[in-house]
């Protein structure tokens, strides 16, 4: 019984710590509606940036590479949306749609 209570306490402690670590982002929101012409353009921009010397030094699926590509696509939009809290490995990018909206307003 004591062992069960110990593990229960341990599990609750870990769970509450995990919940507290959750980030709340406050970043500029840009509207973005899917447009096949712009989607093709941004994919081409991303591909061009992925193949630059600056970004190829990072492993393909790392946050460092994703941050490099985003910065290359639009330094201005990257600074507005990601600079205060860059992507981390394993993070699900909730800001990407807003980033694309920002890029769309630039051009």
C-alpha positions, 0 to 999 in steps of 0.5 A: 500500500505504501508503495502504491501511495508513493507511486501515486504521489510521484505520478501526480507530482510529475504530471503537475510539473509537466502542466506548469511547463506548458508555454503560453505564446503571445505573438502577433497573429496574422490571418492566413487563408490557403491559396495554392499559388502562395503555397507553391511560392512559400514551398519554393522559398523554403526549399531554397532556404533548406539548401543554403549553406547556412541551413544545411549545416544542421541535421534535417529534422532539428529545430535549429534547422527549422529556425534557420529556414524560417529566418531565411524565408523572412527575417522580419516575420521570424523576428516578430513571431519566433525570435522571443522563443525559437522552436525547440526539438520536439515542439509542435509549431503552433505559430507557423500559420501566423508566420505564413500570414506574415510572409503573405503580407510582406509581398 
